[in-house]
Amino acid sequence: MKLSVSSTVVEYALLMSRPTGVTVIGCFFLAAGVYYSATGGRILLQSGGAVGSDEFAILSLVPYGALLVGLLCALVGWELLRLHDWARWAAQIMLAIGVAWTLPMMYYSNIHFGWRTLAGIAELTLRVLAIGYLFAPRVMDAFLDKRSRQPSSTASSPGR
């Protein structure tokens, strides 16, 4: 007689072993997803999805891009909370793109030192720290342990 462990019990055990920093990063990704999706949806509703004049036609794609980025952020955040390794890689790539995007914006847009410069520096610092945290061996082990603890779908069931 074989005993099988319910997948909900395994999921609960995995949630209890998730590092706190992963939870924080996942929640920030979820919040960003809600923000971008709401912004894109609001723009679409206000404009009715209509394309403007020919010279500004590219701007009509902005709400769709915001919706796409929002859905991607929400998906990555949710899967980070479920400790999927692909989500960890996707989060690191998205955070690195954010760093690469923010650096030139800060360099070219600020003429003098002010609160926006401080906010940009804080944003860059948090993104770089999050990337480093997701590369930490203890965090990587949590993602890899989750993969090794998942019940195998090829295992024989008790009725066979």
N, C-alpha and C positions, 0 to 999 in steps of 0.2 A: 504494500500500500504506500503510494507516494503522496506526500503532502505538498500542496502548491501554495505559494505565497501570493496573495492578491496584489494586483498591480497598484491599487490605491495605497496599500500598506507600504509598498516599495517607494512610491512617490512621496508619501509622508516622511519616510525615513530620510529620503534625499533632501527634502525641504529643511529638515532639522539640521542637516550637515552643511547647508549652503553658507559660505562665508558672508559676513555682514556687508562687506564692501561690494560684493556682487549684487546683493539685494539693493543697495543704494544706487549703484550704477544702472541696474535694471529699471528701478523706479524713475530715475532721471530720463532714461530712454523712453519709458512709457509716457511721462509727462511731456517730453518733446514731441512725441507722436501725436498726442492729443492737441497740443498747441498748433503744430503745422497742419494737421488735418482740419482743425476748426478754422484756421486762417484761410486755407485754400477753399474750404466750403463756403465761408462767408464771402469771399471774393467772387466765387462762382454764382452764388445767389444774388449778389448785388448787380453783377454784370449780365446775369441771365445766360452766361456761357457764350455771349456774342463776341465775335471777332471785331476788333476796331479797324481803323484805316490801314491801308497796305503798309505804310512805313512803320507802324507799331504792331503789326500782326504777331510778332514774336512774343509780345507782352501778354497775348491771350493764352499762352502756354503756362504762365506763372502759376495760376491756381491749380492746374493739373500737376505741375511739378511739386507744389507744396503738399497736395494730397498724396502723391507718390512717396515723397520723403517722410511724411507723417505716418503712413501705413508701414513703411519700412522700419522706421524708428520704433513703432509700437510692436511690430513683430519681433525685432531683435531684443527689445526690452523684455517681452513676455518669454522668449526662449532663453534669455539669460537667467531669468528666474527659475526656469526648468532645467538649468545647467546643461544646455546643449552646446557642445564645443564649437560648432559652426557659428553660433551666435556670439561666442567670445571673439572669434576671429573677425566676424562682421563688425562688432562693436569697436575693436581695435582699428580696423580700417576706416570706419566712419569717423572715429575720433581723430585719427591722423589726417584725414581729409579736412576736418574742421580746423586743425592746427595749421595746415598748409593754406587754407583759405583765409584764416584770421591774420596771419603774419603780414602778408602784403597789404591787407586792408588797414591794419594799424599803421604800417609804415607810410602809406601814401595818403591817408586821410587825416592824420593828426598834425597840425602845425605847431601846437604847443601842448605841454603836459597838462592834463586835466583829469576829470573823473572818468571820462570815457577811456582814457589810456589805462587808468587803474583797473577798470572793469575788464578791458581786453587782456591785460596781464593776468588778472585773476582767472579769466576763462581759459587762457592758454595753459596756465599752471595746473588747473584742475584737469584739463584734458590730458596733459602729459602724465600727470600722476595716475589718472585712470588707466592709461595705456600701460604704464609700468606696473600697476597693480594687477592688471589682467595677465601680465607676463610672469608674475611671481610664481615660484614653484609650488607653493602651498595652494594657490588658487587654481593653477593648472591641474594639480592633483585632484582637486574637488571635481573638476569637469571630467577628468579621465576616470576617476573612481566611479562616477555616476554611470559612465558608459560600461564599465566592467561589471557593475552591480545589476544592470538591467536584465530581467528574465529573458532568456533566449526564446525566440519564436519557433525554433526548430526542435525544442525539447518536447519529448513525448508527453502527451496529456494523459491523465489517469484513466480515461475511458478507452485507450487504444491498446 
